[in-house]
Amino acid sequence: VKNPSTDVFDIAIIGGGLAGLSLATRLAAPKFQHLRVVVLEPRTQYVRDRTWCYWADKCSADAGVNRSHSHPFQTSVAVRWPSWEVMCGVAGTPSYEVVTKTGQHCYEMIPADRFYDDAERLIGSTAHVKIMKGVTLVGAVDKSENVELDTSMGKIRVGLVFDSRPPATLSKAAWVQRFQGFELETETPIFDVNRATLMDFSITADADSKAGRVHFIYVLPLSDRLALVEDTWFAPVEDGCDDVDYQTQIKAYLKRRFGLERYDVLHREQGALPMDPELKPAKSSGRIIKIGAGGGMARASSGYAFFETQRACDAIAEKLSTQKILPTEFRLPRWRGAMSYWMDAVFLRVLKEYPSLAPKIFFDLFAKVPPDALARFLSGVATPLDVARVVSACPKVPFLKAAFFPR
Ligand SMILES: Cc1cc2nc3c(=O)[nH]c(=O)nc-3n(C[C@H](O)[C@H](O)[C@H](O)COP(=O)(O)OP(=O)(O)OC[C@H]3O[C@@H](n4cnc5c(N)ncnc54)[C@H](O)[C@@H]3O)c2cc1C
């Protein structure tokens, strides 16, 4: 790694994760050749540390051509599911219900190692954007002419900073989505590779709702013998779910649903995603602009950030491309309406007040809202009609109370 103090940069991106590399990839376009851009990333090498899923419109193998919202990482996509299902109730009893949906959208998966490889390849083909690995930001001071970055490799002065470091703290209203799971391989074919199980609430026990938690399992088949299975819990920020035994939950689930007792674990994964309605894009940031989950690019109602981050980075790049000189005050362009941040906050309040309703609320959303409308809503690109359909699928009293008489 070259000592950054000997270099001069116009733009520094702090953190080469999802948001940092997504923005850097946009800025690697020839139209930004006049800018010198650096990404500072503490990691010295990238590994598969997560798996991103999101909805993409126009489910086809044309790798994103003709989509209304695409992204530069199409070759990273490992799997596309044309159908998805959600279950609730107690398995083996009349209360058990399954809804399966197929629409114009598909649910897509990108393993992080493929994304990091693609981003490094796209960025590496340019001379004006560089990724500096093994470099940590210690502090940043917004001075009048530039920003002074104090890094583990020395000081750098830059014109504009996009800071994608994870949020240091979460608000009291926040929830956290915790999950652990693994990719498994079976001896015989048992999975349907055309259908992703997004949420199976049949795993939910009464004690989970009584503890104020939302609990489900998801199963993402990669082939008829390979699947990613995760035991997932939504809980208020103060509940660390320390007593949860994720592995035992998955073991029991696989046995009950698939009769599966023998399998090889190929890859393990875990996460704790902030679901914080207070994490919103800053209205005005001077020369240091928060991006990524800390900059309001993750959905508080789901913890999802991939699709939204792509749209946000497109909007930032578009705005930068219209500016002849680097601004001293960069206002983030709007990529999602204020209303949907509010709706997410209301949704989390409903979960907090009525945790036992959560399985049915999620199930009804998937059962009652047309699949493309729901996919657009969950992706942050809903039309007014989509929003109306989602609202009409939700139970009125809990949502009205949470919206207008929050405790
Ligand atoms: C296991 C897992 C699965 C997920 N699955 C999904 C999914 O299916 N769909 C979805 O939409 N979202 C998913 N998410 C949520 C979300 O998309 C990710 O958390 C996403 O990576 C957030 O992007 P980000 O850029 O804000 O943060 P990150 O990708 O975490 O990037 C932050 C970067 O900042 C760097 N950094 C930290 N401190 C410093 C410092 N001091 N100086 C410089 N750099 C620093 C880090 O090294 C990191 O590279 C998942 C998350 C996890 C963990």
The ligand as an SDF file (V2000), in Angstrom:
LIG
                    3D

 53 58  0  0  0  0  0  0  0  0999 V2000
  -24.5880  -11.4220    6.6540 C   0  0  0  0  0  0  0  0  0  0  0  0
  -25.3670  -10.2610    6.0590 C   0  0  0  0  0  0  0  0  0  0  0  0
  -26.3680  -10.5040    5.1360 C   0  0  0  0  0  0  0  0  0  0  0  0
  -27.0950   -9.4500    4.5670 C   0  0  0  0  0  0  0  0  0  0  0  0
  -28.0670   -9.7290    3.6600 N   0  0  0  0  0  0  0  0  0  0  0  0
  -28.6910   -8.7160    3.0240 C   0  0  0  0  0  0  0  0  0  0  0  0
  -29.6210   -8.9710    1.9720 C   0  0  0  0  0  0  0  0  0  0  0  0
  -29.9340  -10.1160    1.6640 O   0  0  0  0  0  0  0  0  0  0  0  0
  -30.1540   -7.9150    1.3100 N   0  0  0  0  0  0  0  0  0  0  0  0
  -29.8360   -6.6290    1.6210 C   0  0  0  0  0  0  0  0  0  0  0  0
  -30.3140   -5.7150    0.9470 O   0  0  0  0  0  0  0  0  0  0  0  0
  -29.0190   -6.3600    2.6570 N   0  0  0  0  0  0  0  0  0  0  0  0
  -28.4360   -7.3580    3.3550 C   0  0  0  0  0  0  0  0  0  0  0  0
  -27.5620   -7.0780    4.3660 N   0  0  0  0  0  0  0  0  0  0  0  0
  -27.5380   -5.7090    4.8970 C   0  0  0  0  0  0  0  0  0  0  0  0
  -26.7390   -4.6710    4.1510 C   0  0  0  0  0  0  0  0  0  0  0  0
  -26.9310   -4.7490    2.7620 O   0  0  0  0  0  0  0  0  0  0  0  0
  -25.2590   -4.7890    4.4380 C   0  0  0  0  0  0  0  0  0  0  0  0
  -25.0110   -4.7000    5.8000 O   0  0  0  0  0  0  0  0  0  0  0  0
  -24.4410   -3.7770    3.6470 C   0  0  0  0  0  0  0  0  0  0  0  0
  -23.1400   -4.2840    3.5840 O   0  0  0  0  0  0  0  0  0  0  0  0
  -24.4350   -2.3640    4.2140 C   0  0  0  0  0  0  0  0  0  0  0  0
  -23.6320   -1.5560    3.3600 O   0  0  0  0  0  0  0  0  0  0  0  0
  -22.6870   -0.4410    3.9280 P   0  0  0  0  0  0  0  0  0  0  0  0
  -21.8420    0.0300    2.8130 O   0  0  0  0  0  0  0  0  0  0  0  0
  -23.4890    0.5450    4.6970 O   0  0  0  0  0  0  0  0  0  0  0  0
  -21.7820   -1.1750    5.0350 O   0  0  0  0  0  0  0  0  0  0  0  0
  -20.6000   -2.2070    4.8010 P   0  0  0  0  0  0  0  0  0  0  0  0
  -20.7940   -3.0010    3.5790 O   0  0  0  0  0  0  0  0  0  0  0  0
  -20.4620   -2.9330    6.0990 O   0  0  0  0  0  0  0  0  0  0  0  0
  -19.3410   -1.2690    4.5690 O   0  0  0  0  0  0  0  0  0  0  0  0
  -18.7970   -0.4710    5.5910 C   0  0  0  0  0  0  0  0  0  0  0  0
  -17.3060   -0.4090    5.3150 C   0  0  0  0  0  0  0  0  0  0  0  0
  -16.6980    0.5360    6.2190 O   0  0  0  0  0  0  0  0  0  0  0  0
  -15.4330    0.0060    6.5660 C   0  0  0  0  0  0  0  0  0  0  0  0
  -14.9510    0.6860    7.7620 N   0  0  0  0  0  0  0  0  0  0  0  0
  -15.3500    0.4950    9.0440 C   0  0  0  0  0  0  0  0  0  0  0  0
  -14.6480    1.3090    9.8640 N   0  0  0  0  0  0  0  0  0  0  0  0
  -13.7990    2.0300    9.0940 C   0  0  0  0  0  0  0  0  0  0  0  0
  -12.8200    3.0270    9.3540 C   0  0  0  0  0  0  0  0  0  0  0  0
  -12.5740    3.4810   10.5830 N   0  0  0  0  0  0  0  0  0  0  0  0
  -12.0990    3.5450    8.3080 N   0  0  0  0  0  0  0  0  0  0  0  0
  -12.3500    3.1410    7.0380 C   0  0  0  0  0  0  0  0  0  0  0  0
  -13.2900    2.1980    6.7340 N   0  0  0  0  0  0  0  0  0  0  0  0
  -13.9950    1.6540    7.7520 C   0  0  0  0  0  0  0  0  0  0  0  0
  -15.6850   -1.4790    6.7280 C   0  0  0  0  0  0  0  0  0  0  0  0
  -14.4930   -2.2360    6.6740 O   0  0  0  0  0  0  0  0  0  0  0  0
  -16.6180   -1.7560    5.5490 C   0  0  0  0  0  0  0  0  0  0  0  0
  -15.9240   -2.1300    4.3970 O   0  0  0  0  0  0  0  0  0  0  0  0
  -26.8210   -8.1070    4.9510 C   0  0  0  0  0  0  0  0  0  0  0  0
  -25.8090   -7.8850    5.8870 C   0  0  0  0  0  0  0  0  0  0  0  0
  -25.1000   -8.9310    6.4490 C   0  0  0  0  0  0  0  0  0  0  0  0
  -24.0320   -8.6280    7.4660 C   0  0  0  0  0  0  0  0  0  0  0  0
  1  2  1  0
  2  3  1  0
  2 52  2  0
  3  4  2  0
  4  5  1  0
  4 50  1  0
  5  6  2  0
  6  7  1  0
  6 13  1  0
  7  8  2  0
  7  9  1  0
  9 10  1  0
 10 11  2  0
 10 12  1  0
 12 13  2  0
 13 14  1  0
 14 15  1  0
 14 50  1  0
 15 16  1  0
 16 17  1  0
 16 18  1  0
 18 19  1  0
 18 20  1  0
 20 21  1  0
 20 22  1  0
 22 23  1  0
 23 24  1  0
 24 25  2  0
 24 26  1  0
 24 27  1  0
 27 28  1  0
 28 29  2  0
 28 30  1  0
 28 31  1  0
 31 32  1  0
 32 33  1  0
 33 34  1  0
 33 48  1  0
 34 35  1  0
 35 36  1  0
 35 46  1  0
 36 37  1  0
 36 45  1  0
 37 38  2  0
 38 39  1  0
 39 40  1  0
 39 45  2  0
 40 41  1  0
 40 42  2  0
 42 43  1  0
 43 44  2  0
 44 45  1  0
 46 47  1  0
 46 48  1  0
 48 49  1  0
 50 51  2  0
 51 52  1  0
 52 53  1  0
M  END
$$$$
